[in-house]
Each structure stands twice: as structure tokens, then as C-alpha cells.
């Protein structure tokens, strides 16, 4: 996984690029009719139900746009919210509030949707010992935000990108000439380049799992697109040799049944690629 320092750099890049994209050479709507000296106050109004996410991100946005703005938080990230709740108040330059508004809302609406969906899956898995993971199926450019939201919702982050973990999937295996060759080549590569990265290997059937188990050094086996019975058999075969992860078309109707097969993790791209934004507004007061 990436370090906290690296993660914060990703967040800073998201903010600077989003403000560049949205503001350009100036917020001319505000500049045209609001004096530079004008001071205002606005509230973040909840118009939906779910898990709130993005409050801390909003604070970073306001600070980036104008360090003199003040944020008074009433509801923290991770809290359940309902229609009519007020998450925070922001006060300061009216122009600065308006310059920040769209980025704050866009991010918080999506982050809250992801946190809400993740929390739903977490509750479905309650008592099983299985943890829900996100994937790299994220919106280009804002992966850090979406993975942050998964954590706020109670889920766990999979690898952040291609550089922080080895994941040998079907295409890697086929291009490398088979599972054993792919693993051995990977271990040699890591040794040659003095890299300390965990190795996950995808298995498409029970025979591939047996082959993976003949090789030492695999951190987790991805049991991909297996049915329930074969998933149970896979977990029994693997035992304590390494961790297990189920994936492939698992949804809210099937996630608990897969968890009950005994896997350590279930990964779902739907946490980030199939959500409906929570309705939030930033209103002047």
C-alpha cells in the first residue's frame, strides 16, 4: 500500500488540478457581481440519507483556495446522515466560498455515495470475518478520493495502483507461459530490483490453485469467478498457506454466501464504479 505521505500528495494533486480545470483564469460570475471585500457564510446541507464522506477533503479544498476561510464541522466523516442535517458551516470571503463550492460538492457527493455503498456491504458481511475490498476500477484522476471513501465506509483498500503490489492475473499468467513461470519470474524480478512487494495470484480453477500452492512466497490467492462449492473447496485446499480473496460478479445478493465459504476478503469494483451520488447542497446563510 502507498504511504500516508504519498496519499496526501495524490489528494493535493487532485485539488490543484480540479481548481485549475474549474476556475481557469477566474470565476468571472463571482468577480462580476460580488465585491472582493465581501464576507459570507454557507452551510453544507444534506438532502439524502447515507454515510457522510468528504468533510476532511472539503476542509483541504477551502484551505487551498483561501487559508483564511473558517470551517465549523457539525458532522464528521463516517457518520450516518439524513435529510435536513447540516454537516458544516464555512465562512470567509464570499468569492472564495463560491470558487470552492463545485469541487467540494462534486467530491462529497461521490465520496458519500461510495461510503454508503461500502457500509452496506460491510453490514452484509457482519459476523463472517470477511472484509470487503475495493479495486482499481475507479474514476481516472480521483482514485485517492474514491479509495478514501471506501475506508470511511468501513471497507479496506486493495492495492492503490500498479506499483504498490504484484497482482498476477489471467493475462499475465498466459503471457508469461503459465502460473509457475509467472510466479518464478516475478520473484526473480523483485529480487533483482530489490523490491519488497506482496504477490497476489489469480486462479481460474482448482487445478490452478493446486499449482499456485506448489510455489512459496504468494501472499494471497484470488479465487476468481468460482461458484460457492468450488470456493469452499478452494478455501480448504489453501488452508493457512496464504490469504484468500473472492471476486468476479459478486453483488449484495451473493456477497454473504461467498463470505460464508470462508474467504478472508471479497473484492468488488461496484463499490466505486456503480454508485449514485448523495444529494448535497452548499447554501448561503
C-alpha positions in Angstrom: 0.0 0.0 0.0 1.1 3.6 -0.6 2.4 5.7 2.3 0.4 8.4 4.0 2.8 11.0 2.5 2.2 9.7 -1.0 -1.5 9.5 -0.4 -1.6 13.2 0.7 0.4 14.1 -2.4 -2.3 12.5 -4.5 -5.0 14.5 -2.7 -3.1 17.7 -3.2 -2.8 17.0 -6.9 -6.5 16.3 -7.2 -7.3 19.6 -5.6 -4.9 21.7 -7.6 -5.9 20.1 -10.9 -9.6 20.4 -10.2 -9.3 24.1 -9.3 -7.3 24.6 -12.4 -9.9 22.9 -14.5 -12.9 24.7 -12.9 -11.6 28.2 -12.3 -9.2 28.8 -15.2 -8.3 32.5 -15.4 -11.0 33.4 -12.9 -14.5 32.8 -11.6 -16.0 35.6 -13.7 -19.6 35.1 -12.4 -18.5 35.9 -8.9 -15.9 38.6 -9.9 -18.6 40.3 -11.9 -21.1 40.9 -9.1 -19.6 40.2 -5.7 -17.0 42.7 -4.2 -13.6 41.3 -3.3 -14.1 42.5 0.2 -17.5 40.7 0.7 -17.7 38.2 3.6 -20.2 35.4 3.6 -21.2 32.1 5.3 -22.6 28.9 3.8 -23.8 25.6 5.1 -23.4 22.1 3.7 -27.0 20.8 3.7 -27.8 17.1 3.5 -30.7 16.3 1.2 -30.4 12.5 1.3 -29.7 9.5 3.6 -26.5 7.7 3.8 -22.9 7.8 5.2 -21.2 11.2 5.0 -17.7 11.3 3.4 -15.5 14.1 2.3 -15.7 16.6 5.2 -11.9 16.4 5.7 -11.4 16.7 2.0 -13.6 19.8 1.9 -11.5 21.4 4.6 -8.4 20.8 2.4 -10.2 22.4 -0.6 -11.2 25.5 1.4 -7.7 25.9 2.8 -6.2 25.5 -0.7 -8.4 28.2 -2.2 -8.2 30.6 0.8 -6.4 29.8 4.1 -8.4 32.5 5.8 -11.7 30.6 5.4 -13.1 29.0 8.6 -14.9 25.7 8.7 -17.2 24.7 11.7 -17.8 21.0 11.5 -21.0 19.6 12.9 -21.0 16.1 11.4 -17.8 14.1 10.9 -16.8 11.7 8.1 -18.3 8.3 8.6 -21.5 9.4 10.3 -25.0 8.4 9.2 -26.9 11.4 7.9 -30.5 12.2 6.9 -32.4 14.9 5.0 -32.1 18.3 6.7 -28.8 17.6 8.6 -26.1 20.3 8.3 -22.6 18.9 8.0 -20.6 22.1 8.4 -20.6 25.9 8.1 -17.9 27.7 6.1 -17.3 31.4 6.5 -14.9 33.9 4.9 -14.5 35.6 1.5 -17.8 35.1 -0.5 -15.7 34.8 -3.7 -13.6 32.1 -2.1 -16.6 30.1 -1.0 -18.1 30.2 -4.5 -14.8 29.3 -6.0 -14.6 26.2 -3.8 -18.3 25.2 -4.0 -18.4 22.9 -7.0 -15.3 20.9 -6.2 -16.5 20.4 -2.6 -19.9 19.2 -3.7 -18.7 17.0 -6.6 -16.3 15.3 -4.3 -18.5 14.9 -1.3 -21.5 13.7 -3.2 -19.5 10.9 -4.9 -17.4 10.1 -1.8 -20.6 9.8 0.3 -22.2 7.5 -2.2 -19.2 5.2 -2.2 -19.0 5.3 1.6 -22.7 4.5 1.8 -22.5 1.5 -0.6 -19.4 0.2 1.1 -21.1 0.4 4.5 -24.0 -1.5 3.1 -21.6 -4.4 2.1 -19.8 -4.2 5.5 -23.2 -4.7 7.2 -24.0 -7.6 5.0 -20.7 -9.3 6.0 -21.2 -8.7 9.7 -20.1 -11.7 11.8 -18.4 -13.6 9.0 -14.9 -12.3 9.5 -14.6 -11.5 5.8 -13.5 -8.0 4.8 -14.7 -6.0 1.7 -12.1 -4.6 -0.6 -12.2 -2.0 -3.4 -10.4 -2.4 -6.7 -8.6 -0.3 -9.3 -12.0 0.2 -11.1 -12.0 3.9 -10.2 -12.6 7.2 -11.9 -9.4 8.3 -13.6 -7.7 11.1 -11.8 -9.6 10.8 -8.5 -8.7 7.3 -7.3 -7.4 8.6 -4.0 -10.7 10.2 -3.2 -12.7 7.1 -4.0 -10.4 4.8 -2.0 -10.6 7.2 0.9 -14.4 7.0 0.8 -14.2 3.2 0.9 -12.2 3.4 4.1 -14.7 5.9 5.6 -17.5 3.5 4.8 -15.7 0.7 6.8 -14.1 -1.2 3.8 -10.5 -2.0 3.1 -8.3 -0.7 0.3 -6.8 -3.2 -2.2 -3.6 -2.1 -3.9 -3.6 1.6 -4.9 -2.1 1.2 -8.3 0.2 -1.0 -10.4 3.3 0.0 -8.4 2.5 -1.0 -4.8 1.6 -4.7 -5.1 2.2 -7.5 -7.6 -1.1 -9.0 -9.0 -0.7 -11.8 -11.5 -4.0 -12.1 -13.3 -5.0 -14.3 -16.2 -3.4 -12.3 -18.9 -0.1 -12.0 -17.0 -0.1 -15.8 -16.5 -0.9 -16.5 -20.1 1.6 -14.1 -21.5 4.3 -15.5 -19.1 3.7 -19.1 -20.1 1.8 -20.4 -17.1 1.3 -19.8 -13.4 4.6 -21.3 -12.2 6.7 -19.4 -14.7 4.8 -16.2 -13.9 5.5 -16.5 -10.2 9.1 -17.6 -10.5 9.8 -14.7 -13.0 8.1 -12.3 -10.6 10.2 -13.4 -7.6 13.4 -13.1 -9.6 12.3 -9.6 -10.8 11.6 -8.5 -7.2 15.0 -9.8 -6.0 16.9 -8.2 -8.9 15.3 -4.8 -8.4 15.4 -5.1 -4.6 11.6 -4.6 -4.3 9.5 -5.7 -1.3 6.1 -6.1 -2.9 3.4 -8.7 -1.9 2.3 -11.1 -4.6 -1.3 -11.9 -5.4 -2.1 -14.6 -8.0 -5.4 -15.2 -9.7 -6.7 -18.7 -10.1 -9.4 -19.7 -12.6 -10.0 -23.2 -11.3 -9.0 -25.6 -8.6 -6.1 -27.1 -10.6 -4.6 -23.6 -10.9 -4.9 -23.2 -7.1 -3.0 -26.5 -6.6 -0.3 -25.3 -8.9 0.0 -21.9 -7.0 0.3 -23.8 -3.7 3.4 -25.6 -5.0 5.3 -22.3 -5.1 6.3 -20.4 -1.9 6.0 -16.7 -1.4 2.4 -16.0 -2.6 0.7 -13.5 -0.2 -2.9 -14.1 -1.4 -4.8 -16.2 -3.9 -7.6 -14.5 -5.9 -10.4 -17.1 -6.3 -11.9 -15.6 -9.4 -15.4 -16.3 -10.7 -15.8 -19.5 -8.7 -19.2 -20.9 -7.7 -19.9 -21.5 -4.0 -19.0 -25.1 -3.9 -15.7 -24.6 -5.7 -14.9 -21.6 -3.5 -15.3 -23.8 -0.4 -13.1 -26.4 -1.9 -10.5 -23.7 -2.8 -10.5 -22.4 0.8 -10.0 -25.9 2.1 -7.1 -26.5 -0.3 -5.4 -23.3 0.6 -5.8 -23.6 4.4 -3.3 -21.5 6.2 -0.8 -21.4 3.2 -1.9 -17.8 2.4 -4.8 -15.4 2.4 -7.8 -15.8 0.2 -9.9 -13.4 -1.9 -13.1 -14.0 -3.8 -14.0 -11.8 -6.8 -16.0 -11.7 -10.0 -19.6 -10.6 -10.3 -20.2 -10.7 -6.5 -23.1 -8.5 -5.5 -25.2 -7.7 -2.5 -27.3 -10.8 -3.0 -24.4 -13.1 -3.1 -21.7 -11.5 -1.0 -22.6 -13.1 2.3 -22.8 -16.6 0.7 -19.3 -16.2 -0.6 -18.1 -14.9 2.8 -19.6 -18.0 4.4 -17.3 -20.1 2.2 -14.5 -18.9 4.5 -12.6 -16.4 2.3 -10.6 -13.6 4.0 -11.5 -10.9 1.5 -14.1 -10.1 -1.1 -13.2 -7.5 -3.7 -15.9 -5.6 -5.6 -15.4 -3.0 -8.3 -19.0 -1.9 -7.8 -18.0 0.0 -4.6 -16.5 2.7 -6.8 -17.9 2.2 -10.3 -21.6 1.8 -9.7 -22.9 4.4 -7.3 -25.4 7.2 -7.3 -24.3 10.5 -5.7 -25.8 11.6 -2.5 -27.8 14.8 -2.8 -25.9 17.6 -1.0 -26.0 21.4 -1.4 -23.9 24.3 -0.2 -26.3 27.1 0.7 -25.6 30.7 1.7 -26.9 31.6 5.2 
